[in-house]
Amino acid sequence: MFYEDCAWLPEWPGVPIGDEEGRIINDALGDKRSILLAHHGQLAACTTLEEATMLALFIERAARLQLMARAVGAIKPILPEHAREAHDYRLKPKYVGAVFCYYARAVLRKDAAVLA
């Protein structure tokens, strides 16, 4: 879901103390939905809370899986058309909503007080 849709900011200016960092991130983000910030973390900037939440969860998952895959050998690229197809499918509003609801139900099962 991040294929051609995740920006990279290789230099981070330091402790965020003003609007300058927001402009830097916005410029680096461009038309992408997510961004990796060097030595800082990641963020998702989407049109809905559900989509941003899902991308934030899945970028962490993708990073973990990438590290696990690299531990056993070279990562083999997939065909760009397959990556685009997966990206487009996984970001359909119906899919995003279903995934968000799945995780929301899991949170509520653990602790319904989150709604209090």
C-alpha positions as CSV (number, residue, x, y, z in Angstrom):
1,M,0.0,0.0,0.0
2,F,3.0,2.3,0.1
3,Y,4.2,1.7,-3.4
4,E,4.9,5.1,-5.0
5,D,3.0,6.6,-2.1
6,C,5.5,7.1,0.7
7,A,7.9,10.0,0.8
8,W,11.3,10.1,2.4
9,L,12.8,13.0,4.3
10,P,16.5,12.1,4.7
11,E,17.5,15.1,6.8
12,W,15.6,16.2,9.9
13,P,16.4,19.6,11.3
14,G,16.3,18.7,14.9
15,V,13.8,19.3,17.7
16,P,10.5,20.7,16.3
17,I,10.1,24.1,17.8
18,G,8.0,26.0,15.2
19,D,6.2,26.1,11.9
20,E,9.3,25.5,9.9
21,E,9.2,21.7,10.5
22,G,5.6,21.6,9.3
23,R,6.6,23.3,6.0
24,I,9.6,21.0,5.6
25,I,7.4,17.9,6.1
26,N,4.7,19.3,3.8
27,D,7.1,20.0,1.0
28,A,8.7,16.5,1.4
29,L,5.3,14.8,1.6
30,G,4.2,16.3,-1.7
31,D,1.3,14.3,-3.1
32,K,2.1,11.1,-1.0
33,R,0.0,9.8,1.9
34,S,2.8,8.8,4.1
35,I,6.4,9.8,4.9
36,L,9.4,8.4,6.7
37,L,11.3,11.1,8.6
38,A,15.0,10.3,9.1
39,H,15.9,9.9,12.7
40,H,12.4,10.9,13.8
41,G,9.7,8.4,12.7
42,Q,6.8,8.3,10.3
43,L,3.5,9.9,9.7
44,A,0.4,9.5,7.5
45,A,-1.5,12.5,6.1
46,C,-4.8,11.3,4.6
47,T,-8.3,12.6,4.0
48,T,-9.8,10.4,6.7
49,L,-8.9,9.3,10.2
50,E,-9.5,5.7,9.2
51,E,-7.0,5.8,6.4
52,A,-4.3,7.6,8.4
53,T,-4.7,5.2,11.2
54,M,-4.5,2.2,8.9
55,L,-1.4,3.6,7.1
56,A,0.3,4.4,10.4
57,L,-0.3,0.8,11.7
58,F,0.8,-0.8,8.4
59,I,4.0,1.2,7.9
60,E,5.2,-0.1,11.3
61,R,4.2,-3.6,10.2
62,A,5.9,-3.2,6.8
63,A,9.1,-2.0,8.5
64,R,9.1,-5.1,10.8
65,L,8.5,-7.5,8.0
66,Q,11.2,-5.9,5.9
67,L,13.7,-6.3,8.7
68,M,12.7,-10.0,9.1
69,A,12.9,-10.6,5.4
70,R,16.4,-9.0,5.1
71,A,17.6,-11.2,8.0
72,V,17.1,-14.3,5.8
73,G,18.4,-13.0,2.5
74,A,18.0,-10.5,-0.3
75,I,14.6,-9.0,-0.9
76,K,13.3,-9.7,-4.3
77,P,11.4,-6.9,-6.0
78,I,7.9,-7.5,-7.4
79,L,6.6,-6.3,-10.7
80,P,5.5,-2.6,-10.6
81,E,2.1,-3.5,-12.0
82,H,1.5,-5.9,-9.1
83,A,2.6,-3.4,-6.6
84,R,0.3,-0.7,-8.1
85,E,-2.6,-3.2,-8.1
86,A,-2.1,-4.1,-4.4
87,H,-1.7,-0.4,-3.5
88,D,-5.0,0.6,-5.2
89,Y,-6.9,-2.4,-3.8
90,R,-5.7,-1.9,-0.2
91,L,-6.6,1.8,-0.2
92,K,-10.1,1.4,-1.5
93,P,-12.5,3.1,1.1
94,K,-14.4,-0.1,1.7
95,Y,-11.2,-2.0,2.5
96,V,-9.8,0.8,4.7
97,G,-13.1,0.9,6.6
98,A,-13.1,-2.8,7.2
99,V,-9.5,-2.8,8.4
100,F,-10.1,0.2,10.7
101,C,-13.2,-1.5,12.2
102,Y,-11.3,-4.7,12.8
103,Y,-8.6,-2.9,14.8
104,A,-11.2,-0.8,16.6
105,R,-13.1,-3.9,17.7
106,A,-9.8,-5.4,18.9
107,V,-9.1,-2.3,21.0
108,L,-12.6,-2.3,22.5
109,R,-12.4,-6.0,23.4
110,K,-9.2,-5.2,25.4
111,D,-10.5,-2.1,27.1
112,A,-13.9,-0.6,26.4
113,A,-12.9,2.3,28.7
114,V,-11.1,3.9,25.7
115,L,-14.5,5.4,24.8
116,A,-15.0,6.9,28.2
